[in-house]
Amino acid sequence: MKSEFKDQLALPAELLGETARAVGFLSRLPVPARFFSGAVVPLSEAVRSFPLAGLIIALPAAMLLAMLTAAHTHALLAGGLVVALQIAVTGALHEDGLADTADGFGATADPERALEIMKDSRIGSYGTIALILSIGLRVASIGALCVMLTPFAAFFAFLGVAAASRAAMVWHWQALPSARPDGIAGKAGNPDEKAANWAIGLGVALLVLCVSASGGLVAGAGALAAIAAVTALFTRHVDMRIGGRTGDTIGAAQQCAEIAALVALALIL
């Protein structure tokens, strides 16, 4: 009886540890050291907790969005403040991946040269333009949601998009082999199939649940379709250009998915 009870508690406890480690990996939020000491689950298996980590990472920005919406703050100012806080929480991790990917793909058609450029920490004109577009589209979309939704609805819509965009990272990661085995994504290995399917399913469920509760089923379906289409197209493009994924393209996948969902919601609602 005691053994069965321990088994029932094992999965929630394991998932809690994985989520904490995912939060530490994907953001600058402080995570207690005990969640990292003696951790035996590799990142390739811990990806199932990425959508849950996305909820936690987006929580401060979602709360700010709700407060600004309740205060009837100017739409663009509200959008700018929310995006700024989200970037501060993540340490611009995904934005860095987007900029590096844009620089590599924009500068050359040669796969090897593109990988070299992506590895360079310096930012070029293509990366700069990508960041301007990313931040601008998110600020405008979030500002539109601030005007069209109630504080409660805006809060949950933002959380749903955050969870689903982290699931999109896993989808992209799983779909392609490593283009650079010595890189971070290459050393982490391919995601465990069951863990990846869990993450994708959880991301879809959280998006539909959160967005449908705040904007209706049509809005939830629209945001989901936008993420699926953009992630699939981006993944195919990456495969054609460099023959596999890198840590930068995984981060860029999150950005593309988040932008697609927010723009879709702003257009539908």
C-alpha contacts under 8 A as a table, 3 or more apart, distances in Angstrom:
res1	aa1	res2	aa2	distance
1	M	4	E	5.21
1	M	5	F	6.32
2	K	5	F	5.07
2	K	6	K	6.22
3	S	6	K	5.12
3	S	7	D	6.23
4	E	7	D	5.03
4	E	8	Q	6.28
5	F	8	Q	5.11
5	F	9	L	6.43
6	K	9	L	5.12
6	K	10	A	6.06
7	D	10	A	5.02
7	D	11	L	7.35
8	Q	11	L	6.59
8	Q	12	P	7.88
9	L	12	P	5.76
9	L	13	A	6.22
10	A	13	A	5.24
10	A	14	E	5.95
11	L	14	E	5.02
11	L	15	L	5.96
12	P	15	L	5.04
12	P	16	L	6.03
13	A	16	L	5.06
13	A	17	G	6.34
14	E	17	G	5.18
14	E	18	E	6.21
15	L	18	E	4.99
15	L	19	T	5.98
15	L	49	S	6.79
16	L	19	T	5.12
16	L	20	A	6.18
17	G	20	A	5.14
17	G	21	R	6.25
17	G	35	F	5.68
18	E	21	R	5.14
18	E	22	A	6.06
18	E	41	V	7.70
18	E	46	A	5.41
18	E	49	S	6.12
19	T	22	A	4.96
19	T	23	V	6.10
19	T	46	A	7.61
19	T	49	S	5.03
19	T	50	F	6.88
19	T	52	L	6.47
19	T	53	A	5.48
20	A	23	V	5.10
20	A	24	G	6.29
20	A	31	V	6.49
20	A	35	F	6.57
20	A	53	A	7.26
21	R	24	G	5.01
21	R	25	F	6.15
21	R	31	V	7.50
21	R	35	F	6.40
21	R	36	F	6.65
22	A	25	F	4.96
22	A	26	L	5.97
22	A	46	A	7.18
22	A	47	V	7.50
22	A	49	S	6.79
22	A	50	F	6.16
22	A	53	A	5.94
23	V	26	L	5.24
23	V	27	S	5.73
23	V	29	L	6.98
23	V	31	V	7.47
23	V	50	F	7.92
23	V	53	A	5.10
23	V	54	G	7.59
23	V	56	I	7.41
23	V	57	I	6.76
24	G	27	S	5.59
24	G	28	R	6.56
24	G	29	L	6.36
24	G	30	P	6.85
24	G	31	V	5.85
25	F	28	R	7.99
26	L	53	A	7.92
26	L	90	T	6.36
26	L	93	L	7.18
27	S	57	I	6.79
27	S	89	V	5.84
27	S	90	T	3.95
27	S	91	G	6.19
27	S	93	L	7.38
28	R	88	A	7.78
28	R	89	V	5.48
28	R	90	T	5.49
28	R	91	G	5.85
29	L	57	I	7.55
29	L	89	V	6.39
29	L	90	T	7.71
31	V	35	F	7.40
32	P	35	F	6.06
32	P	36	F	7.86
33	A	36	F	5.44
33	A	37	S	6.38
34	R	37	S	5.20
35	F	39	A	7.01
36	F	39	A	5.37
39	A	42	P	7.87
41	V	45	E	6.33
41	V	46	A	6.44
42	P	45	E	5.54
42	P	46	A	6.25
42	P	188	A	7.53
43	L	46	A	4.78
43	L	47	V	6.23
43	L	188	A	6.28
43	L	191	P	7.78
44	S	47	V	5.88
44	S	188	A	6.04
44	S	189	G	6.07
44	S	190	N	5.95
44	S	191	P	4.13
44	S	192	D	5.80
45	E	48	R	6.70
45	E	191	P	5.89
45	E	192	D	5.16
45	E	195	A	5.62
45	E	196	A	7.73
46	A	49	S	5.92
46	A	50	F	7.57
46	A	195	A	7.07
47	V	50	F	5.23
47	V	170	V	6.72
47	V	191	P	6.93
47	V	195	A	6.23
47	V	196	A	6.35
47	V	199	A	6.58
48	R	51	P	7.36
48	R	195	A	4.65
48	R	196	A	5.74
48	R	197	N	7.65
48	R	198	W	5.51
48	R	199	A	4.18
48	R	200	I	7.89
49	S	52	L	5.31
49	S	53	A	6.14
49	S	199	A	6.41
50	F	53	A	4.92
50	F	54	G	6.06
50	F	163	A	7.45
50	F	166	R	5.68
50	F	167	A	6.44
50	F	170	V	7.90
50	F	199	A	6.60
51	P	54	G	4.87
51	P	55	L	6.51
51	P	162	A	7.48
51	P	163	A	4.17
51	P	164	A	6.28
51	P	165	S	7.74
51	P	166	R	5.34
51	P	167	A	5.63
51	P	199	A	6.37
51	P	202	L	6.74
51	P	203	G	5.40
52	L	55	L	5.16
52	L	56	I	6.62
52	L	163	A	6.40
53	A	56	I	5.17
53	A	57	I	6.08
53	A	163	A	7.49
54	G	57	I	5.08
54	G	58	A	6.00
54	G	159	L	7.69
54	G	162	A	5.28
54	G	163	A	4.67
54	G	164	A	8.00
54	G	165	S	7.94
54	G	166	R	6.07
55	L	58	A	5.28
55	L	59	L	6.01
55	L	159	L	5.57
55	L	160	G	7.50
55	L	162	A	6.17
55	L	163	A	5.50
56	I	59	L	5.16
57	I	60	P	7.17
57	I	86	Q	7.90
57	I	89	V	6.92
57	I	90	T	7.36
58	A	61	A	5.46
58	A	62	A	5.97
58	A	86	Q	6.68
58	A	158	F	7.59
58	A	159	L	6.14
58	A	162	A	6.25
59	L	62	A	5.01
59	L	63	M	6.09
59	L	159	L	6.91
60	P	63	M	5.22
60	P	64	L	6.28
60	P	85	L	7.68
60	P	86	Q	7.71
61	A	64	L	4.99
61	A	65	L	6.09
61	A	82	V	5.34
61	A	83	V	7.51
61	A	85	L	5.92
61	A	86	Q	5.67
62	A	65	L	4.97
62	A	66	A	6.26
62	A	82	V	7.59
62	A	154	A	7.60
62	A	155	F	4.95
62	A	156	F	7.53
62	A	158	F	5.96
62	A	159	L	6.52
63	M	66	A	5.13
63	M	67	M	6.31
63	M	155	F	6.37
64	L	67	M	5.11
64	L	68	L	6.10
64	L	82	V	6.52
65	L	68	L	5.17
65	L	69	T	5.99
65	L	78	A	6.91
65	L	79	G	7.85
65	L	82	V	6.11
65	L	146	C	7.23
65	L	151	P	7.35
65	L	154	A	6.92
65	L	155	F	6.45
66	A	69	T	5.10
66	A	70	A	6.15
66	A	150	T	7.87
66	A	151	P	4.27
66	A	152	F	6.48
66	A	154	A	6.20
66	A	155	F	5.38
67	M	70	A	5.10
67	M	71	A	6.18
67	M	151	P	6.83
68	L	71	A	4.98
68	L	72	H	6.19
68	L	73	T	5.36
68	L	78	A	6.09
68	L	146	C	7.70
69	T	72	H	5.10
69	T	73	T	6.20
69	T	78	A	7.66
69	T	146	C	5.20
69	T	147	V	7.11
69	T	150	T	6.96
69	T	151	P	5.32
69	T	154	A	7.78
70	A	73	T	7.81
70	A	150	T	7.42
70	A	151	P	5.59
72	H	147	V	7.79
73	T	77	L	6.97
73	T	78	A	5.99
74	H	77	L	5.38
74	H	78	A	6.07
74	H	143	G	7.81
75	A	78	A	5.16
75	A	79	G	6.13
75	A	140	A	7.72
75	A	142	I	7.77
75	A	143	G	4.11
75	A	144	A	6.41
75	A	146	C	6.18
75	A	147	V	6.43
76	L	79	G	5.04
76	L	80	G	6.02
76	L	139	V	6.38
76	L	140	A	6.19
76	L	143	G	5.18
77	L	80	G	5.08
77	L	81	L	6.16
77	L	143	G	7.53
78	A	81	L	5.26
78	A	82	V	6.19
78	A	139	V	7.92
78	A	142	I	7.67
78	A	143	G	5.97
78	A	146	C	7.35
79	G	82	V	5.24
79	G	83	V	6.16
79	G	138	R	7.27
79	G	139	V	4.26
79	G	140	A	6.38
79	G	141	S	7.47
79	G	142	I	4.99
79	G	143	G	4.53
79	G	146	C	7.76
80	G	83	V	5.29
80	G	84	A	6.01
80	G	139	V	5.21
80	G	143	G	7.99
81	L	84	A	5.07
81	L	85	L	6.20
82	V	85	L	5.25
82	V	86	Q	6.21
82	V	139	V	7.84
82	V	142	I	7.97
83	V	86	Q	5.04
83	V	87	I	6.13
83	V	135	I	7.28
83	V	138	R	7.13
83	V	139	V	6.42
84	A	87	I	5.21
84	A	88	A	6.23
85	L	88	A	5.02
85	L	89	V	6.21
86	Q	89	V	5.11
86	Q	90	T	6.29
87	I	90	T	5.23
87	I	91	G	5.72
87	I	92	A	4.98
88	A	91	G	5.10
88	A	92	A	6.70
89	V	92	A	7.87
90	T	93	L	5.79
90	T	94	H	7.66
92	A	95	E	5.05
92	A	96	D	5.99
93	L	96	D	5.32
93	L	97	G	6.67
93	L	251	G	7.07
94	H	97	G	5.07
94	H	98	L	6.29
94	H	248	D	7.72
94	H	251	G	4.28
94	H	252	A	6.05
94	H	254	Q	6.75
94	H	255	Q	6.40
95	E	98	L	5.01
95	E	99	A	6.16
95	E	131	L	6.79
95	E	251	G	7.10
95	E	252	A	7.01
95	E	255	Q	6.98
96	D	99	A	5.19
96	D	100	D	6.17
96	D	248	D	7.29
96	D	251	G	7.56
97	G	100	D	5.23
97	G	101	T	6.04
97	G	247	G	7.02
97	G	248	D	3.81
97	G	249	T	6.10
97	G	250	I	7.27
97	G	251	G	4.79
97	G	252	A	5.18
98	L	101	T	5.18
98	L	102	A	6.11
98	L	127	G	7.15
98	L	130	A	7.04
98	L	131	L	7.37
98	L	248	D	6.51
98	L	249	T	6.89
98	L	251	G	6.28
98	L	252	A	4.09
98	L	253	A	7.83
98	L	255	Q	6.92
99	A	102	A	5.16
99	A	103	D	6.18
99	A	123	I	6.93
99	A	126	Y	7.28
99	A	127	G	3.85
99	A	128	T	6.62
99	A	130	A	6.09
99	A	131	L	6.30
99	A	252	A	7.87
100	D	103	D	5.14
100	D	104	G	6.19
100	D	117	I	7.43
100	D	118	M	4.73
100	D	119	K	7.39
100	D	120	D	7.78
100	D	121	S	7.80
100	D	123	I	6.95
100	D	127	G	6.07
100	D	248	D	6.40
101	T	104	G	5.19
101	T	105	F	6.04
101	T	118	M	5.89
101	T	127	G	7.40
101	T	248	D	6.03
101	T	249	T	6.08
101	T	252	A	6.96
102	A	105	F	5.28
102	A	106	G	5.63
102	A	126	Y	5.49
102	A	127	G	5.04
102	A	130	A	6.51
103	D	106	G	5.22
103	D	107	A	5.86
103	D	114	A	7.94
103	D	117	I	6.80
103	D	118	M	6.60
103	D	123	I	7.19
103	D	124	G	5.94
103	D	125	S	7.16
103	D	126	Y	4.91
103	D	127	G	4.94
104	G	107	A	5.57
104	G	108	T	6.62
104	G	113	R	7.63
104	G	114	A	4.27
104	G	115	L	6.45
104	G	116	E	7.65
104	G	117	I	5.10
104	G	118	M	5.03
105	F	108	T	6.01
105	F	109	A	6.84
105	F	114	A	6.01
105	F	241	R	7.39
106	G	109	A	7.86
106	G	126	Y	6.05
107	A	114	A	7.26
107	A	126	Y	7.61
108	T	111	P	7.83
108	T	113	R	6.85
108	T	114	A	6.03
109	A	113	R	7.96
109	A	114	A	7.13
109	A	241	R	7.19
110	D	113	R	5.39
110	D	114	A	6.04
110	D	241	R	7.88
111	P	114	A	5.03
111	P	115	L	6.27
111	P	241	R	6.10
111	P	242	I	4.70
111	P	243	G	7.78
112	E	115	L	5.21
112	E	116	E	6.38
112	E	242	I	7.48
113	R	116	E	5.02
113	R	117	I	6.27
114	A	117	I	5.15
114	A	118	M	6.15
114	A	242	I	7.49
115	L	118	M	5.03
115	L	119	K	6.22
115	L	180	R	7.87
115	L	242	I	7.47
116	E	119	K	5.19
116	E	120	D	6.56
117	I	120	D	5.19
118	M	121	S	7.65
118	M	248	D	7.43
120	D	123	I	7.86
123	I	127	G	5.89
123	I	128	T	6.82
124	G	127	G	5.36
124	G	128	T	6.21
125	S	128	T	5.03
125	S	129	I	6.17
126	Y	129	I	5.19
126	Y	130	A	6.15
127	G	130	A	5.03
127	G	131	L	6.24
128	T	131	L	5.22
128	T	132	I	6.24
129	I	132	I	5.07
129	I	133	L	6.18
130	A	133	L	5.20
130	A	134	S	6.01
131	L	134	S	4.95
131	L	135	I	5.99
132	I	135	I	5.41
132	I	136	G	5.84
133	L	136	G	5.07
133	L	137	L	5.90
134	S	137	L	5.44
134	S	138	R	6.20
134	S	255	Q	7.43
134	S	259	I	6.95
135	I	138	R	5.22
135	I	139	V	5.98
136	G	139	V	5.20
136	G	140	A	6.13
137	L	140	A	5.23
137	L	141	S	5.98
137	L	259	I	6.79
137	L	263	V	7.28
138	R	141	S	5.10
138	R	142	I	5.90
138	R	259	I	6.04
138	R	262	L	6.79
138	R	263	V	7.55
139	V	142	I	5.34
139	V	143	G	5.97
140	A	143	G	5.05
140	A	144	A	6.22
141	S	144	A	5.06
141	S	145	L	6.36
141	S	262	L	5.69
141	S	263	V	5.51
141	S	265	L	7.81
141	S	266	A	5.49
142	I	145	L	5.01
142	I	146	C	6.13
142	I	262	L	6.89
142	I	266	A	7.62
143	G	146	C	4.96
143	G	147	V	6.53
144	A	147	V	5.23
144	A	148	M	6.21
144	A	266	A	5.85
145	L	148	M	5.05
145	L	149	L	5.58
145	L	154	A	6.34
145	L	265	L	7.63
145	L	266	A	6.05
145	L	269	L	7.89
146	C	149	L	5.81
146	C	150	T	7.49
146	C	151	P	7.60
146	C	154	A	6.50
148	M	269	L	6.97
149	L	152	F	7.88
149	L	153	A	5.69
149	L	154	A	5.60
149	L	214	S	7.74
149	L	215	G	7.75
150	T	153	A	5.13
150	T	154	A	6.04
151	P	154	A	5.21
151	P	155	F	6.08
152	F	155	F	5.23
152	F	156	F	6.52
152	F	214	S	7.31
153	A	156	F	5.41
153	A	157	A	6.04
153	A	211	V	7.76
153	A	213	A	7.28
153	A	214	S	4.10
153	A	215	G	6.85
154	A	157	A	5.14
154	A	158	F	6.13
154	A	214	S	7.03
155	F	158	F	5.50
155	F	159	L	6.48
156	F	159	L	5.04
156	F	160	G	6.09
156	F	210	C	5.16
156	F	211	V	6.52
156	F	213	A	7.77
156	F	214	S	6.51
157	A	160	G	5.16
157	A	161	V	6.34
157	A	207	L	7.73
157	A	210	C	5.65
157	A	211	V	4.71
157	A	214	S	6.27
157	A	215	G	7.71
158	F	161	V	5.30
158	F	162	A	6.26
159	L	162	A	5.04
159	L	163	A	6.29
159	L	207	L	7.89
159	L	210	C	7.15
160	G	163	A	5.29
160	G	164	A	6.24
160	G	203	G	7.92
160	G	206	L	5.55
160	G	207	L	4.12
160	G	208	V	7.34
160	G	209	L	7.55
160	G	210	C	5.11
160	G	211	V	6.14
161	V	164	A	5.17
161	V	165	S	5.97
161	V	207	L	5.93
161	V	258	E	6.21
161	V	261	A	6.43
161	V	262	L	7.28
162	A	165	S	5.33
162	A	166	R	6.52
162	A	258	E	6.90
163	A	166	R	5.43
163	A	167	A	6.53
163	A	203	G	5.43
163	A	206	L	6.65
163	A	207	L	6.78
164	A	167	A	4.94
164	A	168	A	6.27
164	A	200	I	7.73
164	A	203	G	4.28
164	A	204	V	6.02
164	A	206	L	7.05
164	A	207	L	5.75
164	A	227	I	7.98
164	A	257	A	7.88
164	A	258	E	7.94
165	S	168	A	4.91
165	S	169	M	6.59
165	S	203	G	7.64
165	S	227	I	7.53
165	S	253	A	7.86
165	S	254	Q	5.02
165	S	255	Q	7.41
165	S	257	A	5.20
165	S	258	E	5.34
166	R	169	M	5.09
166	R	170	V	6.80
166	R	203	G	7.41
166	R	254	Q	5.93
167	A	170	V	5.14
167	A	171	W	6.35
167	A	199	A	5.62
167	A	200	I	5.00
167	A	202	L	7.75
167	A	203	G	5.21
167	A	204	V	7.85
168	A	171	W	4.92
168	A	172	H	6.20
168	A	200	I	7.11
168	A	227	I	7.46
168	A	228	A	7.95
168	A	231	T	6.54
168	A	253	A	6.55
168	A	254	Q	6.09
168	A	257	A	6.56
169	M	172	H	5.27
169	M	173	W	6.05
169	M	250	I	5.34
169	M	251	G	6.85
169	M	253	A	5.60
169	M	254	Q	5.36
170	V	173	W	4.89
170	V	174	Q	5.94
170	V	191	P	7.53
170	V	196	A	6.12
170	V	199	A	7.09
170	V	200	I	7.11
170	V	250	I	7.79
171	W	174	Q	5.27
171	W	175	A	6.07
171	W	196	A	7.07
171	W	200	I	6.74
171	W	231	T	7.97
172	H	175	A	5.23
172	H	176	L	6.66
172	H	231	T	7.03
172	H	232	A	7.87
172	H	235	T	5.89
172	H	245	R	7.59
172	H	250	I	6.42
172	H	253	A	6.79
173	W	176	L	6.03
173	W	177	P	7.84
173	W	190	N	7.17
173	W	191	P	7.07
173	W	245	R	6.58
173	W	250	I	6.20
174	Q	177	P	7.61
174	Q	190	N	6.20
174	Q	191	P	5.72
174	Q	193	E	7.73
174	Q	196	A	7.00
175	A	235	T	7.58
176	L	235	T	7.72
176	L	239	D	7.01
176	L	243	G	7.87
176	L	244	G	5.11
176	L	245	R	5.73
177	P	190	N	7.32
177	P	243	G	7.69
177	P	244	G	4.96
177	P	245	R	6.22
178	S	181	P	5.75
178	S	185	A	6.95
178	S	186	G	5.26
178	S	189	G	7.89
178	S	190	N	7.93
178	S	244	G	5.07
178	S	245	R	5.16
178	S	246	T	6.22
179	A	186	G	7.51
179	A	242	I	6.58
179	A	243	G	6.00
179	A	244	G	4.25
179	A	245	R	5.35
179	A	246	T	6.03
180	R	183	G	5.48
180	R	185	A	7.87
180	R	186	G	5.95
180	R	244	G	7.91
180	R	245	R	7.75
180	R	246	T	6.42
181	P	185	A	7.52
181	P	186	G	4.14
181	P	187	K	6.23
182	D	186	G	5.79
182	D	187	K	6.14
183	G	186	G	5.05
183	G	187	K	6.09
183	G	246	T	7.13
183	G	247	G	7.29
184	I	187	K	5.29
184	I	188	A	6.16
184	I	246	T	7.65
184	I	247	G	6.12
185	A	188	A	5.10
185	A	189	G	6.50
185	A	245	R	7.77
185	A	246	T	5.59
185	A	247	G	4.92
186	G	189	G	5.36
186	G	190	N	7.76
186	G	246	T	7.10
191	P	195	A	6.97
191	P	196	A	6.05
192	D	195	A	5.19
192	D	196	A	5.99
193	E	196	A	5.11
193	E	197	N	6.13
194	K	197	N	5.17
194	K	198	W	6.07
195	A	198	W	5.02
195	A	199	A	6.18
196	A	199	A	5.05
196	A	200	I	6.20
197	N	200	I	5.15
197	N	201	G	6.01
198	W	201	G	5.22
198	W	202	L	5.96
199	A	202	L	5.11
199	A	203	G	5.98
200	I	203	G	5.10
200	I	204	V	6.20
201	G	204	V	5.20
201	G	205	A	6.17
202	L	205	A	5.06
202	L	206	L	6.07
203	G	206	L	5.24
203	G	207	L	6.10
204	V	207	L	5.21
204	V	208	V	6.14
204	V	224	L	7.11
205	A	208	V	5.32
205	A	209	L	5.92
206	L	209	L	5.09
206	L	210	C	5.83
207	L	210	C	5.36
207	L	211	V	5.80
207	L	212	S	7.94
207	L	220	G	6.76
207	L	223	A	7.98
207	L	224	L	7.20
208	V	211	V	5.41
208	V	212	S	5.51
208	V	217	L	7.43
208	V	220	G	4.86
208	V	221	A	6.89
208	V	224	L	7.32
209	L	212	S	5.39
209	L	213	A	6.01
209	L	220	G	7.68
210	C	213	A	5.30
210	C	214	S	6.42
210	C	220	G	7.97
211	V	214	S	5.09
211	V	215	G	5.60
211	V	216	G	6.75
211	V	217	L	7.61
211	V	219	A	6.63
211	V	220	G	5.00
212	S	215	G	5.20
212	S	216	G	4.09
212	S	217	L	4.67
212	S	218	V	7.48
212	S	219	A	6.47
212	S	220	G	5.00
213	A	216	G	6.04
213	A	217	L	7.92
215	G	218	V	7.77
215	G	219	A	5.71
215	G	220	G	7.23
215	G	269	L	6.78
216	G	219	A	5.50
216	G	220	G	6.45
217	L	220	G	5.00
217	L	221	A	6.03
218	V	221	A	5.15
218	V	222	G	5.97
218	V	268	I	7.93
219	A	222	G	5.02
219	A	223	A	6.12
219	A	264	A	7.91
219	A	265	L	6.08
219	A	268	I	6.11
219	A	269	L	6.71
220	G	223	A	5.29
220	G	224	L	6.18
221	A	224	L	5.09
221	A	225	A	6.05
222	G	225	A	5.13
222	G	226	A	6.14
222	G	261	A	7.87
222	G	264	A	6.36
222	G	265	L	7.21
222	G	268	I	7.48
223	A	226	A	5.11
223	A	227	I	6.29
223	A	260	A	7.38
223	A	261	A	4.59
223	A	262	L	7.37
223	A	264	A	5.58
223	A	265	L	6.13
224	L	227	I	5.24
224	L	228	A	6.16
224	L	261	A	7.04
225	A	228	A	5.12
225	A	229	A	6.04
226	A	229	A	5.29
226	A	230	V	6.07
226	A	257	A	7.62
226	A	260	A	5.53
226	A	261	A	5.79
226	A	264	A	6.57
227	I	230	V	5.36
227	I	231	T	5.86
227	I	256	C	7.92
227	I	257	A	4.88
227	I	258	E	7.43
227	I	260	A	5.82
227	I	261	A	5.82
228	A	231	T	5.34
228	A	232	A	6.01
228	A	257	A	7.90
229	A	232	A	5.28
229	A	233	L	6.15
230	V	233	L	5.17
230	V	234	F	5.93
230	V	256	C	6.78
230	V	257	A	6.44
230	V	260	A	6.85
231	T	234	F	5.11
231	T	235	T	5.95
231	T	253	A	6.36
231	T	256	C	7.06
231	T	257	A	6.18
232	A	235	T	5.18
232	A	236	R	6.20
233	L	236	R	5.18
233	L	237	H	6.14
234	F	237	H	5.04
234	F	238	V	6.15
234	F	253	A	7.11
235	T	238	V	5.15
235	T	239	D	6.21
235	T	253	A	7.81
236	R	239	D	5.10
236	R	240	M	6.26
237	H	240	M	5.13
237	H	241	R	6.15
238	V	241	R	5.11
238	V	242	I	5.97
238	V	243	G	6.76
238	V	244	G	6.56
238	V	245	R	6.86
238	V	249	T	7.56
239	D	242	I	5.70
239	D	243	G	4.27
239	D	244	G	5.05
239	D	245	R	7.23
240	M	243	G	5.73
242	I	245	R	7.68
245	R	248	D	7.90
245	R	249	T	5.84
245	R	250	I	6.85
246	T	249	T	5.26
246	T	250	I	6.33
247	G	250	I	5.16
247	G	251	G	6.40
248	D	251	G	5.21
248	D	252	A	6.14
249	T	252	A	4.77
249	T	253	A	5.97
250	I	253	A	5.09
250	I	254	Q	6.68
251	G	254	Q	5.27
251	G	255	Q	6.60
252	A	255	Q	5.04
252	A	256	C	6.16
253	A	256	C	5.15
253	A	257	A	6.09
254	Q	257	A	5.19
254	Q	258	E	6.09
255	Q	258	E	5.17
255	Q	259	I	6.08
256	C	259	I	5.25
256	C	260	A	6.05
257	A	260	A	5.12
257	A	261	A	6.18
258	E	261	A	5.28
258	E	262	L	6.15
259	I	262	L	5.26
259	I	263	V	6.01
260	A	263	V	5.34
260	A	264	A	6.02
261	A	264	A	5.07
261	A	265	L	6.16
262	L	265	L	5.16
262	L	266	A	6.16
263	V	266	A	5.05
263	V	267	L	6.20
264	A	267	L	5.18
264	A	268	I	6.08
265	L	268	I	5.10
265	L	269	L	5.78
266	A	269	L	5.74
